[in-house]
Amino acid sequence: MATSLPLLPASRTEPDGSAVIRVLSYNIRSMRDDTTALARVIGACAPDLVLIQEAPRFFRWRKKLARLAAASGQVILSGGATAAGPALLASLRATVERTEDVLLPLTPGLHRRGFATAVVRFGSARLGVLSCHLSLQREERQAQGGMLLDRLAALGVEHAVAGGDLNEHPTGRTFRRLAEGLQDCRATAPWGGEYTSTSSDPHQRIDALFATAGVEVLGCGVPLGQPGVTESDLRAATDHLPVLAALRVPAS
């Protein structure tokens, strides 16, 4: 799995007021695996934003998520049980304007789904953020893809990033719809590994990050072989591999 890759750009604020940020999307399987390895992976990626799927949702879920945030150098923005699994973490570099957890319509017999959303600022750069975990059922997933695009638009900001576990390949109808309305960051600026599932046998890309048109994608992919990110930690942390992107967000 390991490979040698150039490093993604470090986080910084540019003279023109734009901000280079690192965004990580990660399905953490309710922290049922090696949480120490999980925290090491997140911390080594040095993200400004972490879009989590399958955050803890039951007994003492807030404490579990808080421990992960603290161990990986982050703070909690939103989500968890209140968003049916998606959550948002951020570094102290982010200034939070507002957050909102959104529960999606429940289909009888299927799991409740939701979005964790926020509007944040990095200096003069303002950004909407959304973490999602779409349905395993095709028709419900397609409807949720439309809701995702509507919710991003409703954030009322020019620039936004969305990401998560789509439960679908890039050739799928919902994935293609999102890629038509947004930039598929991996396809726009390939970097690192491609496949995100499973961590022990990566063979499919079902996790992704998307950005609105005005955001410059500097690189996006699975952070294989990066300093501090080891193959053993990636396998032990959860059953998905993370997706890391470096983005330049224009000043607002």
The 8 nearest C-alpha neighbors of each residue, nearest first, counted from 0:
[[1, 2, 230, 223, 224, 201, 192, 200],
 [2, 0, 224, 223, 230, 3, 229, 225],
 [1, 3, 224, 223, 4, 0, 191, 225],
 [4, 2, 224, 1, 5, 225, 223, 191],
 [5, 3, 6, 2, 191, 224, 225, 223],
 [6, 4, 7, 3, 225, 190, 191, 8],
 [5, 7, 4, 8, 225, 9, 226, 222],
 [6, 8, 245, 9, 5, 218, 217, 244],
 [9, 7, 6, 245, 10, 217, 19, 21],
 [8, 10, 11, 7, 19, 20, 21, 245],
 [11, 9, 20, 19, 21, 8, 12, 18],
 [12, 10, 19, 18, 9, 13, 20, 8],
 [11, 13, 18, 17, 19, 16, 14, 122],
 [12, 14, 17, 16, 15, 18, 11, 19],
 [15, 13, 16, 12, 17, 18, 11, 250],
 [16, 14, 13, 17, 250, 12, 249, 18],
 [17, 15, 250, 123, 13, 14, 12, 18],
 [16, 18, 249, 250, 13, 248, 124, 15],
 [19, 17, 12, 248, 247, 13, 11, 124],
 [18, 20, 247, 10, 11, 246, 12, 248],
 [21, 19, 10, 246, 245, 47, 18, 247],
 [20, 22, 245, 46, 47, 244, 10, 246],
 [21, 23, 48, 244, 46, 243, 49, 47],
 [22, 24, 243, 49, 242, 50, 46, 48],
 [25, 23, 50, 242, 241, 49, 163, 51],
 [24, 26, 241, 51, 27, 52, 50, 23],
 [25, 27, 52, 51, 53, 28, 239, 164],
 [26, 28, 237, 29, 30, 53, 25, 52],
 [29, 27, 53, 30, 26, 237, 31, 54],
 [30, 28, 55, 54, 53, 31, 27, 56],
 [31, 29, 28, 32, 27, 34, 55, 54],
 [32, 30, 29, 28, 33, 237, 34, 27],
 [31, 33, 30, 236, 237, 34, 235, 28],
 [34, 32, 236, 36, 35, 235, 37, 31],
 [33, 35, 37, 36, 32, 30, 38, 236],
 [34, 36, 38, 37, 33, 39, 236, 70],
 [37, 35, 232, 39, 236, 34, 33, 38],
 [38, 36, 236, 34, 40, 35, 39, 33],
 [37, 39, 71, 41, 35, 40, 36, 70],
 [38, 40, 36, 42, 37, 41, 43, 35],
 [41, 39, 43, 37, 228, 38, 42, 36],
 [42, 40, 38, 44, 39, 43, 71, 37],
 [41, 43, 71, 39, 45, 44, 40, 38],
 [42, 44, 227, 40, 45, 41, 39, 228],
 [43, 45, 41, 42, 46, 40, 243, 228],
 [46, 44, 42, 43, 47, 41, 21, 9],
 [47, 45, 21, 48, 22, 44, 23, 49],
 [46, 48, 90, 21, 89, 20, 22, 45],
 [49, 47, 89, 22, 46, 88, 23, 90],
 [48, 50, 23, 88, 87, 24, 22, 51],
 [51, 49, 24, 87, 130, 23, 86, 25],
 [52, 50, 86, 25, 85, 26, 24, 87],
 [51, 53, 85, 26, 54, 84, 132, 25],
 [54, 52, 84, 29, 28, 27, 26, 85],
 [53, 55, 29, 84, 79, 52, 85, 56],
 [54, 56, 29, 60, 57, 79, 53, 30],
 [57, 55, 80, 60, 79, 54, 84, 83],
 [56, 58, 60, 55, 59, 80, 61, 79],
 [57, 59, 60, 56, 55, 61, 63, 62],
 [60, 58, 62, 61, 57, 63, 56, 55],
 [59, 61, 55, 63, 56, 57, 58, 62],
 [60, 62, 64, 63, 59, 65, 79, 55],
 [63, 61, 65, 59, 60, 64, 66, 67],
 [64, 62, 60, 66, 65, 61, 67, 59],
 [63, 65, 67, 61, 66, 62, 68, 60],
 [64, 66, 62, 68, 67, 63, 61, 69],
 [67, 65, 69, 63, 64, 68, 70, 62],
 [66, 68, 64, 70, 65, 69, 38, 71],
 [67, 69, 73, 65, 74, 71, 66, 70],
 [68, 70, 66, 72, 71, 67, 73, 65],
 [71, 69, 67, 68, 72, 38, 66, 73],
 [70, 72, 42, 38, 68, 69, 73, 41],
 [73, 71, 69, 70, 68, 42, 90, 74],
 [74, 72, 68, 90, 89, 71, 69, 88],
 [73, 75, 68, 89, 88, 90, 76, 69],
 [76, 74, 88, 77, 87, 68, 89, 65],
 [77, 75, 88, 87, 74, 89, 98, 78],
 [78, 76, 87, 86, 75, 115, 98, 100],
 [77, 79, 86, 82, 115, 81, 85, 100],
 [78, 80, 84, 86, 54, 81, 82, 85],
 [79, 81, 56, 83, 82, 84, 78, 55],
 [80, 82, 79, 78, 83, 100, 84, 102],
 [81, 83, 113, 78, 100, 80, 79, 84],
 [84, 82, 80, 113, 112, 81, 111, 79],
 [83, 85, 53, 79, 54, 82, 80, 52],
 [86, 84, 52, 51, 115, 131, 130, 78],
 [87, 85, 78, 51, 79, 115, 77, 50],
 [88, 86, 50, 77, 76, 49, 51, 78],
 [89, 87, 75, 49, 76, 74, 48, 73],
 [90, 88, 48, 73, 47, 74, 49, 93],
 [89, 91, 73, 47, 92, 93, 74, 48],
 [90, 92, 93, 89, 73, 74, 94, 47],
 [91, 93, 90, 121, 94, 47, 89, 122],
 [94, 92, 91, 121, 120, 90, 119, 95],
 [93, 95, 120, 119, 121, 96, 92, 91],
 [94, 96, 119, 97, 93, 118, 120, 117],
 [97, 95, 119, 118, 94, 98, 120, 117],
 [98, 96, 118, 117, 95, 99, 119, 116],
 [97, 99, 117, 116, 77, 118, 100, 76],
 [100, 98, 116, 117, 101, 115, 77, 97],
 [99, 101, 115, 82, 78, 114, 116, 81],
 [100, 102, 114, 113, 82, 99, 103, 115],
 [103, 101, 113, 82, 112, 114, 104, 100],
 [102, 104, 113, 112, 105, 101, 111, 114],
 [105, 103, 106, 102, 111, 112, 113, 143],
 [106, 104, 111, 107, 103, 109, 110, 112],
 [105, 107, 109, 108, 104, 111, 110, 139],
 [108, 106, 109, 105, 110, 111, 104, 139],
 [107, 109, 106, 110, 105, 111, 136, 139],
 [110, 108, 106, 107, 111, 105, 136, 134],
 [111, 109, 112, 108, 105, 106, 134, 107],
 [110, 112, 105, 83, 109, 113, 103, 104],
 [113, 111, 83, 103, 102, 110, 132, 133],
 [114, 112, 102, 82, 103, 101, 83, 131],
 [113, 115, 101, 131, 82, 130, 100, 85],
 [114, 116, 100, 78, 130, 86, 85, 129],
 [117, 115, 129, 99, 128, 98, 100, 114],
 [118, 116, 98, 128, 97, 127, 99, 119],
 [117, 119, 127, 97, 96, 126, 128, 95],
 [120, 118, 95, 126, 96, 94, 125, 93],
 [121, 119, 125, 94, 124, 93, 122, 126],
 [122, 120, 124, 93, 123, 18, 94, 125],
 [121, 123, 124, 120, 16, 12, 18, 17],
 [122, 124, 250, 16, 251, 121, 125, 17],
 [123, 125, 250, 121, 251, 120, 122, 17],
 [126, 124, 120, 119, 251, 123, 121, 250],
 [127, 125, 159, 158, 119, 118, 120, 128],
 [126, 128, 159, 118, 117, 156, 160, 158],
 [129, 127, 160, 117, 116, 159, 161, 118],
 [128, 130, 116, 161, 115, 114, 162, 160],
 [131, 129, 50, 115, 162, 163, 85, 114],
 [132, 130, 163, 114, 85, 133, 162, 129],
 [131, 133, 164, 163, 165, 52, 85, 134],
 [134, 132, 165, 140, 131, 166, 164, 143],
 [133, 135, 140, 136, 139, 166, 132, 137],
 [134, 136, 166, 137, 133, 140, 139, 167],
 [135, 137, 134, 139, 138, 140, 109, 141],
 [138, 136, 140, 139, 141, 135, 134, 173],
 [139, 137, 141, 140, 136, 142, 134, 143],
 [138, 140, 142, 141, 137, 136, 134, 143],
 [141, 139, 134, 143, 137, 138, 142, 133],
 [142, 140, 144, 138, 173, 143, 139, 137],
 [141, 143, 139, 145, 144, 140, 146, 138],
 [142, 144, 146, 140, 145, 141, 147, 139],
 [145, 143, 147, 141, 142, 146, 173, 140],
 [144, 146, 148, 143, 142, 147, 149, 141],
 [145, 147, 143, 149, 144, 148, 150, 142],
 [148, 146, 144, 150, 145, 149, 143, 151],
 [149, 147, 151, 145, 150, 146, 152, 144],
 [150, 148, 146, 152, 147, 151, 153, 145],
 [149, 151, 153, 147, 152, 148, 146, 154],
 [152, 150, 148, 154, 153, 149, 147, 159],
 [151, 153, 149, 150, 154, 155, 148, 156],
 [152, 154, 150, 155, 151, 149, 156, 148],
 [155, 153, 151, 152, 156, 127, 150, 118],
 [154, 156, 153, 152, 157, 151, 127, 158],
 [157, 155, 158, 154, 127, 126, 159, 125],
 [156, 158, 159, 155, 126, 213, 211, 125],
 [159, 157, 126, 156, 211, 127, 213, 214],
 [160, 158, 127, 126, 211, 128, 210, 157],
 [159, 161, 210, 128, 209, 127, 211, 129],
 [162, 160, 129, 209, 128, 208, 130, 210],
 [163, 161, 208, 130, 207, 209, 24, 131],
 [162, 164, 131, 206, 130, 132, 207, 24],
 [163, 165, 206, 132, 166, 205, 133, 131],
 [164, 166, 133, 167, 205, 206, 132, 163],
 [167, 165, 205, 164, 135, 133, 134, 168],
 [166, 168, 205, 165, 171, 174, 169, 173],
 [167, 169, 205, 170, 171, 204, 174, 203],
 [170, 168, 174, 171, 175, 167, 204, 205],
 [171, 169, 168, 175, 172, 174, 167, 173],
 [172, 170, 174, 168, 169, 173, 167, 175],
 [171, 173, 175, 174, 176, 170, 141, 169],
 [174, 172, 176, 141, 175, 171, 144, 177],
 [173, 175, 177, 169, 171, 176, 172, 178],
 [176, 174, 178, 172, 173, 177, 171, 179],
 [177, 175, 173, 179, 178, 174, 172, 180],
 [176, 178, 174, 180, 179, 175, 181, 173],
 [179, 177, 175, 181, 183, 176, 180, 182],
 [178, 180, 176, 177, 181, 175, 182, 183],
 [179, 181, 177, 178, 176, 182, 148, 211],
 [182, 180, 178, 211, 210, 179, 177, 209],
 [181, 183, 210, 209, 184, 178, 211, 212],
 [184, 182, 209, 178, 186, 185, 187, 208],
 [183, 185, 187, 209, 186, 182, 208, 219],
 [184, 186, 219, 189, 187, 188, 183, 220],
 [185, 187, 183, 184, 188, 189, 182, 219],
 [188, 186, 184, 185, 183, 189, 182, 216],
 [187, 189, 218, 185, 186, 219, 184, 216],
 [190, 188, 185, 219, 186, 218, 187, 220],
 [191, 189, 220, 219, 218, 188, 192, 185],
 [192, 190, 220, 221, 222, 223, 4, 193],
 [191, 193, 221, 220, 194, 223, 222, 190],
 [192, 194, 220, 221, 204, 195, 191, 185],
 [193, 195, 204, 203, 201, 202, 196, 192],
 [196, 194, 240, 204, 239, 201, 197, 203],
 [197, 195, 201, 239, 203, 198, 194, 202],
 [196, 198, 201, 200, 239, 199, 238, 195],
 [197, 199, 239, 238, 234, 240, 196, 200],
 [198, 200, 197, 234, 201, 238, 196, 233],
 [199, 201, 197, 198, 202, 196, 195, 203],
 [202, 200, 197, 196, 194, 198, 195, 203],
 [203, 201, 194, 196, 200, 197, 204, 195],
 [202, 204, 194, 196, 195, 201, 205, 168],
 [205, 203, 194, 195, 206, 168, 193, 196],
 [204, 206, 167, 168, 166, 165, 164, 203],
 [207, 205, 164, 163, 165, 204, 195, 242],
 [208, 206, 162, 163, 242, 205, 209, 164],
 [207, 209, 162, 184, 161, 183, 163, 210],
 [210, 208, 183, 161, 182, 184, 160, 162],
 [211, 209, 160, 182, 181, 159, 214, 161],
 [212, 210, 181, 159, 213, 158, 214, 182],
 [211, 213, 214, 182, 181, 210, 158, 215],
 [212, 214, 211, 158, 215, 249, 248, 157],
 [213, 215, 248, 212, 211, 247, 210, 216],
 [216, 214, 247, 246, 217, 213, 248, 212],
 [215, 217, 246, 218, 188, 184, 214, 245],
 [218, 216, 245, 246, 188, 215, 247, 219],
 [219, 217, 188, 190, 245, 244, 216, 189],
 [220, 218, 244, 185, 190, 189, 243, 184],
 [221, 219, 191, 190, 242, 192, 243, 185],
 [220, 222, 192, 242, 191, 241, 223, 243],
 [223, 221, 191, 225, 220, 243, 224, 192],
 [222, 224, 1, 225, 221, 2, 191, 192],
 [225, 223, 2, 1, 3, 228, 222, 229],
 [224, 226, 228, 223, 222, 227, 4, 6],
 [227, 225, 228, 224, 43, 229, 44, 6],
 [226, 228, 43, 229, 225, 40, 39, 44],
 [229, 227, 225, 40, 226, 43, 224, 223],
 [230, 228, 232, 231, 227, 233, 224, 223],
 [229, 231, 233, 232, 234, 1, 0, 228],
 [230, 232, 234, 229, 233, 235, 36, 236],
 [231, 233, 36, 235, 229, 234, 230, 236],
 [234, 232, 230, 236, 231, 235, 229, 198],
 [233, 235, 198, 231, 232, 199, 236, 230],
 [234, 236, 232, 233, 33, 237, 231, 36],
 [235, 237, 37, 33, 36, 233, 32, 232],
 [238, 236, 27, 239, 32, 235, 28, 234],
 [237, 239, 198, 197, 28, 240, 196, 234],
 [240, 238, 198, 196, 197, 237, 195, 26],
 [239, 241, 195, 198, 196, 233, 221, 242],
 [242, 240, 25, 24, 221, 243, 239, 195],
 [241, 243, 221, 24, 220, 23, 25, 207],
 [244, 242, 23, 220, 219, 22, 221, 222],
 [245, 243, 219, 22, 218, 21, 246, 23],
 [244, 246, 21, 217, 218, 20, 216, 7],
 [247, 245, 216, 20, 19, 217, 215, 248],
 [246, 248, 19, 215, 18, 214, 20, 249],
 [247, 249, 214, 18, 17, 124, 246, 19],
 [250, 248, 17, 124, 251, 247, 18, 214],
 [249, 251, 124, 17, 123, 16, 248, 125],
 [250, 124, 123, 125, 249, 157, 17, 16]]
